[in-house]
Amino acid sequence: MKTRISSLLGIKYPIIQGGMAWVAEYHLASAVSEAGGLGLIGAASAPAEWVRGQIREVRKLTDKPFGVNIMLMSPYADDVAKVIVEEKVKVVTTGAGSPEKYMKMWKEAGIRVIPVIASVALAKRMEKCGADAVVAEGCEAGGHIGESTTMTLVPQAADAVEIPVIAAGGIGDGRGIAAAFMLGAEGVQMGTHFVVTDECQVHENYKERILKAKDIDSRVTGRTTGHPVRALRNDMTKQYLELENKGAGFEELEQLTLGGLRRAVVDGDVKTGSVMAGQIAGLVKERMSCRALIEKLMKETKDLLEGRMADE
């Protein structure tokens, strides 16, 4: 399936694995890339040398294109930005801020820069400063979110910029991918469904929580602080929302979630940890390898798109 995204990134299928903190490490990234998508290492708030080590581990497992997702609010962002250049990584996606200060350095190194955006205004700004594409992420996504839905954000972003748009948030099967293409996207970024793949190294409890999730299990905490986060409901989200409703301050709420994602991903504490997952979690019911998942997704998408065209 050729689109401007698959051509731009040199990948077989226009599927990008989300750069999820504590989840997107070298086992998962290399498996996605090897299967024809674009695997990402999630740098999150990790030190630059950890990221360098992850990059080198991916290269031991695949010679296919892969990338690094850099969280621009990280205290190590400057150092990670340089490591990406030093290690000759071909693709970088960015979140939690604007990558403009690194753009010249990255472009001179021939790196494809793809910022995650939550508004049309930011999409336009990223195009103006030299981004190669943007990920338009709707609030259905897991983790830190914006306000617009994927259904509304993607077509408006696609109309507003000339560069390719990648859809993210609420995409978990071929129907979601086909819908994203109909909205004007030329690729998709997926996170939640990749969490339950065989190669993903998260704790078994985390995977099981996603596989057992219902459509109503998603919660958004932190709206009052201006930092909304989507996760699956548990004791932590219940307590957080109760405190939020009582008008608790940012510091008190922050204490409740400190280290929560690590507790869930690494320790398997899915009761008081932060089980970040998108609203699509209720659709994810089976586990398989990254290759099997990507091939299944592509077959579903192709069948839908070809069926639609045949009917016209």
ZAMARGU-4260 file (C-alpha; in steps of 0.2 Angstrom, whole numbers, plus 5000, padded with zeros to 4 digits):
<rodrens>
0) 5000/5000/5000 | 5009/5015/4993 | 5006/5033/5000 | 5017/5048/5002 | 5020/5042/5020
5) 5027/5025/5015 | 5037/5033/5001 | 5044/5047/5013 | 5049/5034/5026 | 5054/5020/5015
10) 5042/5008/5023 | 5031/4994/5016 | 5015/4999/5025 | 5009/5016/5031 | 5008/5011/5049
15) 5018/5019/5063 | 5019/5012/5080 | 5017/5026/5094 | 5032/5031/5104 | 5024/5026/5121
20) 5034/5030/5136 | 5040/5015/5146 | 5032/5004/5132 | 5041/5008/5115 | 5058/5001/5117
25) 5069/4991/5105 | 5060/4974/5105 | 5044/4982/5100 | 5052/4995/5088 | 5062/4983/5079
30) 5048/4970/5077 | 5036/4983/5070 | 5050/4989/5057 | 5054/4972/5052 | 5036/4968/5049
35) 5035/4983/5037 | 5029/4997/5048 | 5039/5011/5056 | 5044/5006/5074 | 5048/5020/5086
40) 5059/5021/5102 | 5050/5031/5115 | 5063/5043/5123 | 5051/5050/5135 | 5061/5057/5150
45) 5075/5045/5148 | 5093/5050/5147 | 5102/5052/5130 | 5113/5037/5133 | 5099/5026/5136
50) 5091/5031/5120 | 5108/5028/5111 | 5108/5011/5118 | 5091/5007/5112 | 5095/5014/5094
55) 5110/5002/5093 | 5099/4987/5100 | 5086/4990/5086 | 5100/4990/5073 | 5105/4973/5079
60) 5088/4966/5075 | 5083/4975/5059 | 5090/4984/5044 | 5073/4992/5041 | 5069/5011/5044
65) 5064/5015/5062 | 5063/5031/5072 | 5064/5040/5089 | 5050/5049/5098 | 5057/5063/5108
70) 5046/5072/5122 | 5052/5090/5120 | 5048/5093/5139 | 5061/5081/5144 | 5075/5088/5154
75) 5086/5078/5142 | 5078/5084/5126 | 5093/5094/5120 | 5105/5079/5122 | 5093/5066/5114
80) 5091/5078/5099 | 5110/5077/5097 | 5111/5058/5099 | 5098/5056/5085 | 5110/5065/5074
85) 5125/5056/5080 | 5117/5039/5078 | 5110/5044/5060 | 5092/5040/5064 | 5082/5043/5049
90) 5065/5048/5057 | 5060/5058/5073 | 5043/5061/5079 | 5040/5074/5093 | 5027/5078/5106
95) 5024/5089/5121 | 5030/5105/5112 | 5038/5112/5096 | 5054/5105/5088 | 5058/5122/5080
100) 5075/5124/5089 | 5081/5107/5083 | 5074/5108/5065 | 5090/5116/5057 | 5101/5103/5065
105) 5090/5088/5060 | 5086/5094/5043 | 5104/5096/5039 | 5107/5078/5045 | 5094/5072/5032
110) 5081/5067/5046 | 5063/5066/5043 | 5054/5076/5056 | 5036/5072/5060 | 5028/5082/5075
115) 5012/5076/5084 | 4999/5090/5083 | 4983/5092/5092 | 4977/5108/5082 | 4976/5115/5064
120) 4986/5130/5070 | 5001/5119/5076 | 5000/5109/5060 | 5002/5125/5049 | 5016/5131/5061
125) 5025/5114/5059 | 5024/5114/5040 | 5031/5132/5040 | 5046/5127/5050 | 5050/5112/5039
130) 5041/5097/5045 | 5040/5083/5033 | 5023/5077/5039 | 5012/5078/5055 | 5003/5066/5066
135) 4986/5073/5069 | 4981/5065/5086 | 4963/5065/5092 | 4958/5064/5110 | 4953/5046/5108
140) 4972/5042/5110 | 4980/5035/5126 | 4991/5046/5137 | 4992/5065/5135 | 4979/5071/5124
145) 4971/5087/5116 | 4953/5092/5114 | 4948/5088/5096 | 4943/5070/5091 | 4952/5061/5077
150) 4936/5062/5066 | 4937/5081/5066 | 4955/5085/5068 | 4962/5074/5053 | 4951/5081/5039
155) 4954/5099/5045 | 4973/5096/5046 | 4973/5088/5029 | 4964/5103/5021 | 4976/5115/5030
160) 4993/5109/5025 | 5002/5102/5010 | 5013/5089/5019 | 5006/5072/5022 | 4995/5069/5038
165) 4996/5054/5049 | 4980/5050/5059 | 4981/5044/5077 | 4969/5041/5091 | 4955/5028/5091
170) 4962/5017/5077 | 4963/4998/5081 | 4958/4989/5065 | 4957/4990/5046 | 4940/4999/5048
175) 4949/5013/5057 | 4963/5014/5045 | 4951/5014/5030 | 4941/5028/5039 | 4958/5038/5042
180) 4962/5037/5023 | 4944/5043/5019 | 4947/5058/5031 | 4963/5063/5021 | 4976/5054/5031
185) 4990/5045/5021 | 4996/5035/5036 | 4991/5030/5054 | 4999/5029/5070 | 4994/5016/5083
190) 4998/5013/5101 | 4986/5003/5111 | 4985/4988/5099 | 5004/4986/5098 | 5005/4985/5118
195) 4997/4968/5118 | 5008/4961/5104 | 5020/4946/5108 | 5036/4957/5106 | 5030/4971/5118
200) 5039/4970/5134 | 5026/4977/5146 | 5020/4967/5161 | 5007/4953/5158 | 4995/4962/5169
205) 4995/4978/5158 | 4992/4967/5142 | 4978/4958/5151 | 4970/4974/5157 | 4969/4980/5139
210) 4962/4964/5132 | 4948/4963/5145 | 4944/4982/5143 | 4926/4987/5139 | 4921/5001/5129
215) 4916/5011/5145 | 4933/5008/5153 | 4942/5024/5148 | 4945/5039/5159 | 4953/5056/5157
220) 4961/5063/5172 | 4969/5080/5174 | 4957/5091/5164 | 4957/5104/5178 | 4976/5106/5178
225) 4977/5108/5159 | 4986/5091/5157 | 4973/5079/5152 | 4978/5060/5152 | 4968/5045/5146
230) 4970/5029/5155 | 4959/5014/5159 | 4949/5016/5175 | 4956/5008/5191 | 4958/5013/5209
235) 4970/5027/5204 | 4959/5036/5191 | 4944/5034/5204 | 4954/5043/5218 | 4961/5056/5206
240) 4944/5061/5199 | 4937/5062/5216 | 4950/5073/5222 | 4949/5083/5206 | 4930/5086/5208
245) 4934/5092/5226 | 4945/5105/5219 | 4962/5098/5223 | 4978/5107/5217 | 4990/5102/5204
250) 5003/5097/5217 | 4992/5085/5227 | 4985/5077/5210 | 5003/5075/5204 | 5009/5066/5219
255) 4995/5053/5215 | 5001/5049/5198 | 5020/5051/5201 | 5029/5035/5194 | 5011/5028/5190
260) 5015/5023/5172 | 5031/5014/5177 | 5022/5005/5191 | 5009/4998/5178 | 5021/4994/5164
265) 5036/4987/5173 | 5028/4981/5190 | 5011/4976/5184 | 5002/4987/5196 | 4986/4990/5186
270) 4976/4995/5202 | 4986/5010/5208 | 4997/5012/5192 | 4993/5022/5176 | 4986/5010/5163
275) 4987/5022/5148 | 4977/5016/5134 | 4966/5023/5120 | 4947/5022/5119 | 4950/5009/5106
280) 4955/4997/5120 | 4938/4989/5120 | 4941/4983/5103 | 4957/4974/5106 | 4953/4956/5110
285) 4967/4945/5103 | 4986/4945/5105 | 4998/4941/5091 | 5015/4945/5084 | 5018/4963/5076
290) 5020/4955/5059 | 5003/4945/5061 | 4995/4961/5067 | 5001/4972/5053 | 4997/4960/5040
295) 4979/4958/5047 | 4977/4977/5047 | 4983/4979/5030 | 4972/4965/5023 | 4956/4972/5032
300) 4960/4990/5025 | 4963/4984/5007 | 4947/4973/5007 | 4937/4988/5013 | 4945/5001/5001
305) 4944/4989/4986 | 4926/4984/4991 | 4921/5002/4992 | 4928/5007/4975 | 4920/4991/4967
310) 4903/4997/4973 | 4905/5015/4966
</rodrens>
